[in-house]
Amino acid sequence: MRKKKLSITIPASIVSDVPHLREKTSKIGLIGRAAAIFRVDEIIVYPDNPHVNQAADMDLIATLLACMETPQYLRKSLFRLRPELRYAGVLPPLRTPHHPLNRKMKNLKVGEYREGVTLSKKKTGVLVDIGVEKPALTLNTRLQIGERVTVKVTRVDRRVEAELARHDEIPEYWGYTVTIEKLPFGKVVKTRGFGLTVATSKYGVPLSNVAEKIAKKWGKADTILVAFGAPTQGLCEIVEQEGLDLAEIVDFVVNTVPMQGTETIRTEEALIASLAVLNCTFAFNA
């Protein structure tokens, strides 16, 4: 089980170049899939245009990503009807371990982890919907109704019993969280204190040139940030608006697609390309 925490940053304007909500939803779907494929633990959405109020775009991105990360059997309970979710049906399934296909109580196994939502309180505990015919009883717990929880199945016979579980005890990838940052990118880097920060940019050095240096720091870091720019401006231009130099606030500025054949690379394309090469290069250090 990987003990490191991998975070990525994406800009609020990532959806600004597509006009329709359906297209925006589809683009966010690509980002969520890429994050899950490469086991991203946290997606940070940050404002990248100080001249525009980007709150609505940030809320849209965060809502769609959070909905996508939630197992389908919990979505109706946790996400009420909202205009932002009008085209949520086009979001691709994650098919991660915390999105099980099994919906039958008889197929549950003791020791299995499930995501659930609390339904009601009993004298002995709380009933939790874990996506099968009957809710699981979590003994001696005090939880709010409608709360999302992670549980470990401890008994399966006439009823299901479970206990609360921590994500760090689960030996599999268990999805990502979404964070909306009000601070601009430069301040996010400075205040969060990541053990390693890697910014992607077409102005960066080829990854192969600094792979050995990154590997040394990657192996020691508990928290890693891989940062991405916007469709209309890269990270260098984004931090210039804060009066900062990108190379001075991150550990490495790398070009993960050297000799690119197109004038620009979309953020969702850069996400897949960068995480793929980083995964291949540093997977053994994870």
Secondary structure, DSSP 8 states (H G I E B T S, - for coil): ---SEEEEEEEGGGGTT--SHHHHHHHHHHHHHHHHHTT--EEEEE---TTS--HHHHHHHHHHHHHHHS-HHHHHHH----GGGTTGGGS-----TTS-----GGG--TT-EEEEEEEEE-SSEEEEE-SSSS-EEEET----TT-EEEEEEEEESSSEEEEE--GGG-SS----EEEE--S-HHHHHHHH--SEEEEEEEEEEEHHHHHHHHHHHHHH-SEEEEE---SSS-HHHHHHTTT--HHHHSSEEEESSTT-SSS---HHHHHHHHHHHHHHHHGGG-
